[in-house]
Amino acid sequence: MDEQQLQLKKETLKTIKEKFFSGKAAFELADLDHLYKQFENELNIAVKNKAICRDAELTASWLEIFKAVSVGYFAETVLAATDKELFY
């Protein structure tokens, strides 16, 4: 991953994190579906490319996203919507 791709990925993860921190009440149902798909897509890419641990900032961003999922009461819905193959 070159520097430009890394910066783009960091911005994408920052946006996802901010959305999760805003809480469920801030979204319409269609927006939530989009957020869940975006989360799953980025997680899928990160896992397949082993990108989660390649960069300290990316690792910290993912940690913050998982915290935000919990704090914003998204955990049950996010895990239900996420492909189980990513975790096994």
HELIX and SHEET records of a PDB file:
HELIX    1   1 GLU A    3  PHE A   21  1                                  19    
HELIX    2   2 LYS A   24  ALA A   26  5                                   3    
HELIX    3   3 LEU A   29  LYS A   48  1                                  20    
HELIX    4   4 ALA A   56  VAL A   71  1                                  16    
HELIX    5   5 ALA A   75  ALA A   81  1                                   7    
HELIX    6   6 LYS A   84  PHE A   87  5                                   4    
END                                                                             
